[in-house]
Amino acid sequence: YNSYFAVDTAAALLESFIGQARAAYQALNLLGPEHCIDGHGQDYTGKVLVLSPDTLRESCWSPRDQLWLAESGFGCSPTASGRAVYATCLGDGEKTRWNRADFLGVLDEQHLPDWAAEKLAELRGTTQKQADHSQERTDSPAQGGMELR
């Protein structure tokens, strides 16, 4: 996004303000493309993705709001015509839909914070338990006293 401003002030004051704004932005420690592996040609399913700060409101600019576990959707596939990626936020557990283009890429695991690793293990454990439970129900020959044929 490009924005243009006309400012009628001394150049030194403007430079000082810009320096303060840059310092405040850097203090947020947001994740960027440098924290990602080249993931644009990858399937996103089951991977931790970095949401672009441009997609988020300023009040949500934090790594906790940027890390998402991709779960499903046509947008997970790089070759599908769909864009939807259904994901869970590692910061607060929110589940929502994003477009594939809203993500910077797949997070390089060396940049995964400890809190996110714990949440990821929890989410993957829950998903595995649900899959195991679903498998148990379909493998059972009798349910509720009835036999499936």
CORQUI-V487001 format. One record per helix or strand of 3 or more residues. SS is the DSSP state (a for helix, b for strand). FROM is the first residue (numbers start at 1). TO is the last residue. If there is no record, write none. Layout:
SS;FROM;TO + SS;FROM;TO
This chain:
a;11;27 + a;33;35 + b;48;51 + a;58;60 + a;63;66 + b;67;72 + a;74;76 + b;84;89 + b;95;99 + a;100;102 + b;103;107 + a;109;111 + a;114;139
